[in-house]
Amino acid sequence: MDDFMKAAIEEARIGMSEGGIPIGSVLVRQGKIIGRGRNCRVQRGDPTAHAEIECLRQAGRIGSYEGCVLYSTLMPCAMCAGAAVQLRIPQVVAGENRTFASARGIMESHGISVTDLNLDECYDMLQGFIAGNRHLWDEDIGQLRQN
């Protein structure tokens, strides 16, 4: 595992310590982290505050995303994949793709190179969270049902 995925995992851990969903992301350009984010939906009450979106917001306007790599501890959902497609981010590296039916195909169909590292550390962290917070997880992935 490289230092960039380690940084994304650290973001996920920070988010979990804040009471949020443990998903983290970093944006890398020319071998340097230029943006960091973690899922802040719970902390901010914002349904769009996914880790990748927060990472891109933190990086700010950088013009072209050519040569950038977006790292995430979980394979991006449709919203986050859409952001990668819209910004023409050429490469996405995910910590795992087992927990959630991701939007990998959307990214690949738009020419993004997608790598799944299949890391147990990312999978186990999220599975542990889900076991104790099923309601929050279901809300995050749009599966929460009204009573």
C-alpha positions in Angstrom: 0.0 0.0 0.0 1.4 3.4 -0.9 1.5 6.6 1.2 -1.5 8.1 -0.7 -3.8 5.3 0.2 -2.5 5.5 3.8 -3.4 9.2 3.8 -6.9 8.3 2.5 -7.3 5.7 5.3 -6.2 8.3 7.9 -9.0 10.6 6.6 -11.5 7.8 7.0 -10.3 7.2 10.6 -10.6 10.9 11.4 -14.2 10.9 10.0 -15.1 7.9 12.1 -13.6 9.6 15.2 -16.0 12.5 14.5 -19.0 10.2 14.4 -19.1 10.0 10.6 -18.9 7.2 8.0 -15.2 6.0 7.7 -14.5 6.8 4.0 -11.5 8.9 3.1 -10.0 10.4 -0.1 -7.0 12.3 -1.4 -6.3 13.9 -4.7 -2.7 13.6 -5.9 -0.9 15.6 -8.6 2.7 15.2 -9.5 3.4 13.0 -6.5 1.9 15.4 -4.0 -1.4 15.5 -2.1 -3.3 18.6 -3.2 -6.7 17.7 -1.6 -8.0 15.7 1.3 -11.5 14.7 2.3 -13.6 12.4 4.4 -17.3 11.6 4.4 -18.9 14.4 6.4 -22.5 13.7 5.7 -23.3 13.1 9.4 -21.1 15.8 10.8 -22.4 18.5 8.4 -25.9 17.3 7.8 -25.1 17.4 4.1 -26.1 14.5 1.9 -23.5 15.4 -0.8 -20.5 15.6 1.6 -19.0 12.3 0.4 -15.2 11.9 0.9 -14.3 12.4 -2.8 -16.5 15.5 -3.1 -15.0 17.0 0.1 -11.5 16.1 -1.3 -12.2 17.9 -4.5 -13.7 20.9 -2.7 -10.6 21.1 -0.5 -8.3 21.0 -3.5 -10.2 23.9 -5.0 -10.1 25.1 -8.5 -6.9 23.7 -10.1 -7.8 24.1 -13.8 -6.9 20.9 -15.5 -7.0 17.6 -13.6 -4.7 16.0 -16.2 -2.2 13.8 -14.4 -4.2 13.6 -11.2 -5.1 10.5 -9.3 -8.1 10.3 -7.0 -7.7 7.9 -4.1 -10.6 6.7 -2.0 -10.9 4.0 0.6 -14.1 2.8 -1.1 -14.9 2.6 -4.8 -16.8 5.7 -5.7 -20.6 5.9 -5.8 -22.4 7.3 -8.8 -22.3 10.9 -7.5 -18.5 10.8 -6.9 -17.8 8.9 -10.1 -19.8 11.6 -11.9 -17.5 14.2 -10.4 -14.4 12.3 -11.6 -15.9 12.0 -15.1 -17.0 15.6 -15.2 -13.5 16.8 -14.1 -11.8 14.3 -16.4 -9.7 12.8 -13.6 -7.7 10.2 -15.5 -7.1 7.7 -12.7 -9.0 6.5 -9.6 -7.5 4.1 -7.0 -9.9 2.5 -4.5 -9.1 0.7 -1.3 -12.0 -1.8 -1.8 -15.0 -2.5 -3.9 -16.7 -5.3 -1.8 -18.9 -3.2 0.5 -21.0 -1.3 -2.0 -22.2 -1.7 -5.5 -20.0 1.0 -6.9 -20.0 3.0 -10.1 -16.8 1.6 -11.4 -18.3 0.9 -14.8 -19.4 4.5 -15.2 -15.8 5.7 -14.7 -14.3 3.0 -16.9 -16.9 3.8 -19.7 -15.6 7.3 -19.7 -11.9 6.3 -20.0 -10.9 6.6 -16.4 -8.3 4.0 -15.3 -9.7 2.3 -12.2 -7.7 0.2 -9.7 -9.2 -1.8 -6.9 -6.6 -2.5 -4.3 -9.0 -4.9 -2.4 -7.5 -3.9 0.9 -8.8 -5.8 4.0 -8.0 -2.8 6.1 -10.5 -0.6 4.2 -13.1 -3.4 4.0 -12.8 -4.3 7.7 -13.0 -0.6 8.9 -16.2 0.0 7.0 -17.8 -3.4 7.9 -17.1 -2.7 11.6 -18.8 0.7 11.2 -21.8 -0.7 9.4 -22.3 -3.5 12.0 -22.8 -0.8 14.7 -24.4 1.9 12.5 -26.6 0.3 9.9 -29.1 3.2 9.9 -26.4 5.7 9.0 -24.9 3.4 6.3 -28.3 2.8 4.7 -29.0 6.5 4.7 -25.6 7.2 3.1 -26.1 4.7 0.2 -29.8 5.8 -0.4 -31.2 2.5 1.1 -33.0 4.0 4.2 -36.6 3.0 4.2 -39.4 5.2 5.6 -41.3 3.5 8.5 
